[in-house]
Amino acid sequence: MQNIAKQNGWHQFISMQDYHSLLYREGEREMIPYCKNTGVGLIPWSPLARGLVARPFKSETTLRRGNDPFSDYMIGPTTEVDIKIIGRVEELAKKKGVSMAVIAIVWLLANGVNPLLGLGSKQRVDEAVDAVKQVKAGLLTAEDLAFLDELYVAKPVQGH
């Protein structure tokens, strides 16, 4: 559609919204590189994977996690690899002295995407602000980013 718009002198897309998080990265195959190459902004939804990467996996279940039938349809079931990735987020958060949400948001920002965050509490707003500060301060090293990335396994495309 972007190329057709360009060929016809029509208004082109300026951003793409896609599901993208540490637990679901299928847009990295084609769409994210295409967007970066053509100057289309990336605005992922559910960047904290419905909160899964914002708290230890074995922590208290949230109301949403227990009552949201839409969640499994949109993001698929939580896999063993997902649980290991969540563990790595938790490990880095403890090591760096920040929340798991900050680690996950910094990972997104370091990968050139601008996440749509649910800012339903003061804590969530503070974490978002802290994440931006932490990107500028270099919170996650290349080794940290690789540590978060290395376990990911491709998944069937969800939510489209």
N, C-alpha and C positions, 0 to 999 in steps of 0.2 A: 504494500500500500504506500509505503514511503517513496519508493521509486516511481510509482505511477503518479503520485502527487507532484513530485519534482518534475517529471516529464511534461506534465500538463500545466505547470505553473500554479498549482493549487497550494493551499496552506498545508505544510508538512507537520508531522507529529513532532512534539517537543519533549514528550516524556512517555515512558512505558511503566505501567503498574503490573507487577507480576509477583507471585509468591516466591520469596527468596529469603533463606535463613541458613544458619549453620547446618540445619537438618534437611534442607531441600534446596538444591542448587542447580536444578535442571536448566534454568535459563542461561547458565554459563556455557552450555553447549553451542548455542547459536545466537540467541536473542541479545544477550548482554554484550558479546563482542560486536554484533551488528550495531547496537545502539551506541556503544562507545565510539565506533568507527564513524558513525554518521552524526554524532553530536546530539543524540536523543538522550535525555536524562532518564535515570533509573530511580523509580520510587517503589520499593518493594512493600507489599502488605504482609502482615504477620511476620515481621522480621525477628520476633522472639519465639516463633513457632508456637503460637498460642500459649506463651509463657513457659514452655518446656525448657528453654535454655536460660530462664531467669531465676531458676531455683533448683536445688538438688532434686534428682529424679525421685528419690524415695521420700521427699518432703510431703507435707500434708496436701492432699488433693484439693484443688480449687473447685468452687462451685461450677465454673465453666467446664473444667476437665471432666467432671462427673455427669454433666447434664447437657452437653452440646453434641447432638448427633451429627450436626453439620461438620464438626471438626474432623472426624475420621474421613468423611467424604472429601473434604477439601485438602487435607494434608496427609491423609493415609495413616495407617497404624504406626505406632512407635516401634522401631526395630531395635535389635540388640546393638547394632552399630550406633543408632541414635543415642541410646543410653550411654555408650562409651564416650561419644562426643560431648554429651551433657556433663559427664564426669570430668572431661578435660577442661570444659568451661569453668566448672567448679574449682578444679585444681589451680588454674591460672588466676581466678578471682582471689583465691586465698593467698597465693604467692604475691600478687600485685596489690593486695589490700583494697580491692574495689568489689562492687557487687557483680554477680554473674550477668545481670542485664547490661552493665557497663561494658564488660568484655564482649558480649555479643554485638552491641551497638558499635563499639570501636572496630570490631572485625568487619562489619558492614561498611562503615565509613572508610576504612583502610582499603576496601575493595571497590571504592568509587561509586557507591550507591547511597541514596538519601532516603532512609527508611521512614515509613509512616508508622509512628509510634502511638500506642494507646497511652494517653497522658491523663488517666483518670484519678490520679492522686498526686499529692505533693512529692512523694517518694519517686514516682515515675518521672515527674518533671525534673527533679534534682538529678536523677540518673542520666537523663538525656543531656542535660547541661554538662554534667561531669564527663560524659563520654566525649563530647566535643572538645572539652579542655584536655582530656587524656590523649586524644588523637594528636593535638598540637604538641603535647609533651612527649609524644613517642612511647606511649604506654606499652604497645605490643611491638616486639621486635620481629624481624623476618622469621626468626626461629619460632617465636610464639605463633605467628600466623601459620607457619607450616605445621606446627603441632596441632592446631585446630583443624587444618585442612586434610591432613594425611589419611584419616580413617574414612572419609566420606566415600560412600558407594552409590553409584547412579541408581535412580529409582524410576519407576514408571511415572509418566507425566500426570500430575494431579491438578485439579482445580481449574481446568480450562474448558 
